[in-house]
Amino acid sequence: MLSEVPDLLDRVRRELDERVAQLRPAALEFERLRLAAEALDRLKAAPAARPAAPARPAARAAPHARGATSRRAAPGQTQQRVIDELRSVPGSSSTAVARALGISANAAAATISRLARQGRVTRLETGGYAAADAPAPQDTDTSPTGPAQDPPAGAS
């Protein structure tokens, strides 16, 4: 009786291995199809989730070293667009600004860094950036005492 147990376990293990081998291609296809469906959903939702960027005037095409052309914004145009975006959505990250403006993340980060050095953009304590002349984002403190307030004038 005891000698039959290992044989039974070996037989069950072989059957399991065979079934896994049969189902593996279907599982891989399922995963590929699921990922493709998610990618389509993201593409479909992307234009609706992102506010329309302001119309850009056609930039002069400059020849590239390999013969291709690239579009460059007019001088100061990207900086102004970044400032406008940070005025309308203070607290945005450089990645969010890049997405909203349709520029590369590197271009957004470099532009924000340059504007911060010039004092035209500030880094917020809560994260993200804001135009230096933009009002600070609203305090979302929901504690019972509310946000800290300055003492009345003349109080010591």
C-alpha positions in Angstrom: 0.0 0.0 0.0 2.8 2.5 0.9 4.6 1.7 -2.3 1.5 2.8 -4.3 1.5 6.3 -2.9 4.7 7.5 -4.7 3.5 6.0 -7.9 0.2 7.8 -7.5 1.9 11.1 -6.8 4.2 10.7 -9.8 1.2 10.0 -12.0 -0.7 13.0 -10.7 2.3 15.2 -11.2 2.8 14.1 -14.8 -0.9 14.8 -15.5 -0.6 18.3 -14.0 2.5 19.0 -16.0 0.8 17.9 -19.2 -2.2 20.1 -18.5 -0.1 23.1 -17.7 1.8 22.6 -21.0 -1.5 22.4 -22.9 -2.9 25.6 -21.3 0.3 27.7 -21.3 -0.2 29.0 -24.9 -3.8 30.0 -24.1 -2.6 31.8 -21.0 0.1 33.7 -22.9 -2.4 34.7 -25.6 -4.9 35.9 -22.9 -2.2 38.1 -21.4 -1.2 39.6 -24.8 -4.8 40.3 -25.6 -5.5 41.9 -22.1 -2.4 44.2 -22.5 -3.5 45.2 -26.0 -7.0 46.0 -24.8 -5.6 48.1 -22.0 -3.3 50.0 -24.4 -6.3 50.7 -26.7 -8.3 52.0 -23.7 -5.4 54.3 -22.7 -5.2 55.7 -26.2 -8.9 56.2 -26.4 -9.0 58.0 -23.0 -5.8 60.1 -23.5 -7.3 62.9 -25.6 -10.3 63.4 -23.3 -8.1 63.4 -20.2 -5.7 66.0 -21.5 -6.8 69.6 -22.0 -6.3 70.9 -25.5 -3.0 72.6 -25.9 -3.1 76.1 -27.3 -2.6 76.3 -31.1 1.0 76.6 -32.0 2.1 78.7 -35.0 4.0 76.7 -37.5 7.7 76.7 -36.5 10.4 77.1 -39.1 11.7 73.7 -40.0 15.5 73.4 -39.6 17.4 70.7 -41.5 18.7 67.9 -39.3 22.2 66.4 -39.7 20.7 63.3 -41.4 18.5 65.3 -43.8 15.3 65.1 -41.7 13.5 68.2 -40.4 12.6 69.1 -36.9 10.3 71.8 -35.6 11.6 74.3 -33.1 9.4 76.8 -31.2 10.0 80.5 -31.7 12.4 82.0 -29.1 10.6 82.3 -25.8 7.5 80.5 -26.9 8.1 77.3 -24.9 8.9 79.3 -21.8 5.7 81.3 -22.1 3.6 78.2 -22.7 5.2 76.6 -19.6 4.5 79.6 -17.5 0.9 79.8 -18.8 0.4 76.1 -17.9 1.8 76.6 -14.4 -0.4 79.6 -13.9 -3.5 77.6 -14.8 -2.5 74.4 -13.0 -0.1 75.3 -10.1 1.6 72.3 -8.5 2.1 70.5 -11.8 5.2 68.3 -12.3 7.5 68.8 -15.2 6.1 65.5 -16.7 2.5 66.9 -16.4 3.5 70.1 -18.1 5.2 68.1 -20.9 2.1 66.1 -21.4 -0.2 69.1 -21.4 1.9 71.0 -23.9 2.9 68.1 -26.1 6.6 68.5 -25.6 9.2 66.1 -24.4 9.7 65.6 -20.7 13.4 66.7 -21.1 12.3 70.0 -22.8 9.8 70.7 -20.0 12.3 69.9 -17.2 15.0 72.0 -18.8 12.6 74.9 -19.4 11.3 74.8 -15.8 14.8 74.7 -14.4 15.8 77.7 -16.5 12.7 79.6 -15.5 13.3 78.7 -11.8 16.8 80.1 -12.0 15.3 83.3 -13.5 12.8 83.5 -10.6 9.8 83.2 -13.0 8.8 79.7 -11.6 9.0 78.5 -8.0 9.2 75.0 -6.6 6.3 74.4 -4.2 6.9 72.8 -0.8 4.1 70.3 -1.6 5.8 69.4 -4.8 5.5 70.5 -8.3 5.9 74.0 -9.7 4.0 77.2 -10.1 4.5 80.5 -12.0 6.1 82.9 -9.6 3.2 85.4 -10.1 0.5 82.8 -9.7 -1.5 82.5 -6.4 -0.5 79.5 -4.3 -2.7 76.5 -4.6 -5.6 76.3 -2.1 -4.8 74.8 1.3 -6.6 71.5 1.5 -6.1 71.1 5.3 -9.2 69.4 6.7 -8.1 69.3 10.3 -10.6 70.5 12.9 -8.5 73.6 13.6 -8.0 74.4 9.9 -4.9 75.9 8.4 -2.6 77.9 10.6 -3.4 81.6 10.6 -1.3 84.7 11.4 -2.1 86.3 14.8 -4.1 89.5 14.6 -2.1 92.8 14.1 -0.8 94.1 17.4 -0.9 90.7 19.2 2.4 89.5 20.7 
